[in-house]
Amino acid sequence: MTIEGCDLSIGYPERLVGSGLNVRLAQGEVLALLGPNGGGKTTLLKTLLGLIPARAGEVRVMDRPLDTLSAQERARIIGYVPQVHHGTFAFTVESVVLMGRTAHGSLFAAPTAHDREASLAALERFGIAALSQRAYTEISGGERQLVLLARALAQEPRFIVLDEPMASLDFGNQGKVMREIRALAEAGLGVLFTTHDPNHAMRAATRAYLLRDGTCLAEGPVADVLSRETLEQLYRAPVQIIREKANIAFLPG
């Protein structure tokens, strides 16, 4: 049960972003994709999701070519939380989360009792059930991010892909999301998330994939891959390491 990108070239018709990329996400693990701005992280995610086609190579989902899966089949398997989302219509928070359930039915069908139970459970899991009747357009950016996480969880997928999930969250909610990422993997889901912060990867991920200028610099278990030397190569900036007992934190030099 994996998502695999095999010898991928990624990019757009007018620009090649990266090539020779091999990435694999299995159920029950958390893969952190790290790299500087413009390094190709979001392009790689969108290629793995089928939002943009691979320039070369192949993406396989559960041992099937991605392009043989219908949009609804993909939605049943993979939940996706984009980095930025600006709501246009004043749907309630509950309605936005219920949209995740369309992977299991028709877009125009009335929500079932199970749909509502799954949506409420996702809202409660992220501590935002009190927002259920608020307009999505009237809540904060951090609250919107939690709503999108709840929507992805309500899909009941086998994999969840998160693009910068902590970017707009306050310190407390960052901790909540990292705990949930680990809990989802423990429940058997595969989780892939991008981040600029190696400390998020150290805390939440089992494996790390370092991407710069469309090239994989290193990939493997977090403890093996995240070192001062590899991070300085990745970000081209000095890095300090702070150690306290068994804990490690990375800071810009």
N, C-alpha and C positions, 0 to 999 in steps of 0.2 A: 504494500500500500504506500506508494510514493508519488511525488511529483518530481520529474527529472528534466533538466535541460541538458541536451547532449550536443557538445561541440557547437554551441550557439554563437552566431553573429547577430548582434542586436543593433537597432537604430531605426532610421527613417529614410524615405526615398532619397532625400538630399544629403544625408549625413550618416556615416557609420559610427556608432558609439563604442562598440566593443566586439571582440571576436575570440574564438577559442575558449568559450566559457562552458564549464561543466558544473552543474549545481544539482544537489539532490536533497529533498526533504522527505523524511519518513514520518509516519504516524508515531506519536509518543515522544517526539523531540522538538526542541526549539532551536531554530537557526537564526542567528543575528547577522544581518548584512550591513557591514560598516564601510564607510568611505567618505571622502570630502564631497562638497557640492560639485555637481557636474561630472561626477565619476561614473555615472551610469546606473546607480541603484534603482531609481524609479523606472528607467527604461527596461532594466532586467525584470523587475516585478511585472510590468505590463506585458512583457513578452511571455513570461511564465503563465500569466492569466489569459493570454490570448487576446488582450485588448489591442495589441499591435502585433503584426506577424513577425516571425523570426526572419532575419535576412538570410540565414543559412542555419543548418542544424535542425534539431527537432525537439519539441516539448512533448513529453509523455506523462499522462495522468493515470495512475493505477494500471500501468502497462498498456494504455491505449493512446494512440496519437491524439493530441489535444484537439486538432481540427476535425476529428471524427465525432466529437461530443457536441450535442446541441447546447444552446445557451442555458436551458433549464437543467440539463444534466450537469453542466459545469457548476451552476449555482447550488445544486444539491451536494456537490463535493467540496467546493471551495467558497469560503466567505472572504470578502475583500473589504478593507477599510482604507479609503484613500487618505492622502496627507491633508488635503484641503477640500472642504465641501461647503458651499454656500447655498442654503435653501432658498428657493424662489417662492414657493407656495407655503402658506401658513398652516401646514398639516400639524396635527397634534403630535407630540412626542410618541404617544402610543401608536398612532397611525404609521409613523416612520419606521418604528420597530416591527410592526405587523407586515410591512412591505417585505421584510426578510422571509416571510412565510410563503411568498408567491413561488418560491422554488419548489414547493410541495403541492401546488395547486394552480388555479387560474388567477391571472391578474385581476379579473373582474368578479371572481367568486367571493361570496361573503365569508369572512373569517370563521373558522370552526371553533368549537370550544377548546380544542387542543392548540390551535393557533394562538388564541388569547392566553392560554396558560403558559405556553412557551415564551411569548412576548413578555408577560408579566414577570416570569422567572428571570429573564435576562435583565429587565429593568431593576429588579430587586438585587440581582447579583452585583450590579455596579452601583447600587445605592442611590438610584435616581427614580424610583417608583413615584415619588412625590411630584415629579415633573410630567407625569403621563398625560395630563390634560393641558399642559402649556403648549403654546405655539412654538414649533421648532425654530422659526425665524426670530423668536424673541428671547432665546436663551443664549448664554455665553458660548464663546468658541470652545472652551474646555468642556462644557456640558454637552455641546454638539458632538464632540469627539467620543464621549462616553455613550451617547445615544447611538452613534454609528457602530461602536463596539457591541452594544446590546443587539442591534439589528443583525450583525454578522453572527452572533451567538444564537439568535432566534432561528436562523436558517438551519441549525443543527447540521453543519457541514462536517467533513472529515479533516479538512485543513482550513486554517485561517491565515490570511496574508495581510499584514499591517504595514502601511507606509508611514514612518515617523509617528507611531501612536502616542508618544509622550510629548510631542512638540508643543502643543498648546495647553498642556495640563499643569496644574500647580503641583508643588512638591508632594502633598499628601496623595493626590490622585495618581501621580506617577507611580508611587509605591503600590497603590491598589491595582493598577493595570499590570505591573510587573508580577504581582502575586497571582493575578488571574491568568496571565500567560503561562506561568509554571503549572497552575492548577489544570488548565486545559490540556497541557501535555501529559500530565499525570493521569488525566481521564482518557487518554488515548488519541488526542488530536495532534496533528502536526502543525506547528506554528512557525511562520517566517515573518520577521519584522526587520525594518531598516531603522538605523539610528546613527547619529553622529557621536554619541557618547559611549565609549567603551565600558564605562561603569554600568550602564544599562545591560550591556551584553554579559558582563561578568555576573550580574545578579540574576538575570532571567534566562539566559541561553545555555544550551548544552554544547552547541557548535557555533563557530564564527566563520564568516566568509568575507575577506577583505578585498575591496574592489577600488581600484584607482585608474583613471583614464581608460576605462573599459577593459582592464586587465585584472585577473585574479592574482593578488600578491601572495595570499596564503589562505588555507582552508583547513579546518580540523577542530578538535576539541578546544573549547574556550581557553582552558588553562595552558594549552600548548601554543595556541596561536597569538594570544594577546600578551605581548611583552613590550617593553619600552622600545626595543629595536624595531619590531614590526610596526608599531604605531607611529614611530618617528618616520619610518619609510612611507607609511600610508598617508600621513598628514603633512609630511615635510616640515615638521615643527618639533622643537624639543618637548619632551614629555617627562614629568616627574612621577615617581611611584611612592605612595604613602602606604606603609604596612602597619597594621595594628592587630597583633595576635594572628589569627588565620585570615584576616580580611585584607584586601588590597584595593586601593583606589588610584586612578590615574588622573593627573592634572596637567594642563598645559604648562610647559616649561617657562 
